[in-house]
Amino acid sequence: MSDERDTEAPPAGEQLHLPRPSLLPPILAVGLALALVGVTVSIILTVAGLAISIPALVLWIRSAREDMADLPPGH
């Protein structure tokens, strides 16, 4: 048998980037669902859903832009 399994893999050429954990995607989903249910039920639910969705979307985009700014040049 050969000892090829005992050798380690060479180092990766670049770092792996993962976004930070966030509650904003589920909050946005709840807000959009509330807004869509409100279209058929009541304008109050629609307004409440949009009041949740719009700030969540803005914050999520801002967070993604900050994550992208932290990447090294060339990514």
C-alpha positions as CSV (number, residue, x, y, z in Angstrom):
1,M,0.0,0.0,0.0
2,S,1.2,3.5,-0.7
3,D,1.3,6.3,1.9
4,E,-0.5,8.8,-0.3
5,R,-3.3,9.1,2.1
6,D,-1.0,10.4,4.8
7,T,0.2,13.4,2.9
8,E,-1.6,16.7,3.4
9,A,-3.2,18.7,0.6
10,P,-1.4,21.7,-0.7
11,P,-2.6,25.1,0.7
12,A,-5.4,26.7,-1.1
13,G,-4.7,29.5,-3.6
14,E,-7.1,31.9,-2.0
15,Q,-9.1,32.4,1.2
16,L,-12.6,31.2,1.5
17,H,-15.0,34.0,2.1
18,L,-18.4,33.4,3.8
19,P,-20.8,36.1,4.7
20,R,-21.6,36.8,8.3
21,P,-24.7,35.1,9.8
22,S,-27.7,37.3,9.6
23,L,-31.4,37.3,10.6
24,L,-32.2,39.8,7.8
25,P,-33.2,37.2,5.1
26,P,-35.9,35.5,7.3
27,I,-37.1,38.9,8.5
28,L,-37.4,40.0,4.9
29,A,-39.3,36.8,4.0
30,V,-41.7,37.3,6.9
31,G,-42.3,40.9,5.8
32,L,-42.9,40.0,2.2
33,A,-45.2,37.2,3.2
34,L,-47.2,39.5,5.4
35,A,-47.4,42.1,2.6
36,L,-48.7,39.5,0.2
37,V,-51.3,38.1,2.6
38,G,-52.3,41.7,3.2
39,V,-53.0,42.2,-0.5
40,T,-55.9,39.8,-0.1
41,V,-56.9,40.4,3.5
42,S,-56.3,44.0,4.6
43,I,-54.4,47.0,3.6
44,I,-53.1,47.3,7.2
45,L,-51.2,44.0,6.8
46,T,-49.8,45.2,3.5
47,V,-48.5,48.4,5.0
48,A,-47.1,46.4,8.0
49,G,-45.4,43.9,5.7
50,L,-43.8,46.7,3.7
51,A,-42.8,48.5,6.8
52,I,-40.8,45.4,7.8
53,S,-39.6,44.4,4.3
54,I,-38.1,47.7,3.1
55,P,-35.8,48.4,6.1
56,A,-34.8,44.7,6.2
57,L,-33.9,44.8,2.5
58,V,-31.9,48.1,2.9
59,L,-30.0,46.7,5.9
60,W,-29.3,43.4,4.1
61,I,-27.9,45.2,1.1
62,R,-25.8,47.5,3.3
63,S,-24.4,44.5,5.2
64,A,-23.6,42.7,1.9
65,R,-21.8,45.8,0.6
66,E,-19.7,46.0,3.8
67,D,-18.8,42.3,3.4
68,M,-17.7,43.0,-0.1
69,A,-15.6,46.0,0.9
70,D,-13.7,43.8,3.4
71,L,-12.5,41.4,0.6
72,P,-9.0,41.8,-0.7
73,P,-8.6,43.5,-4.1
74,G,-9.3,41.3,-7.1
75,H,-12.2,39.3,-5.6
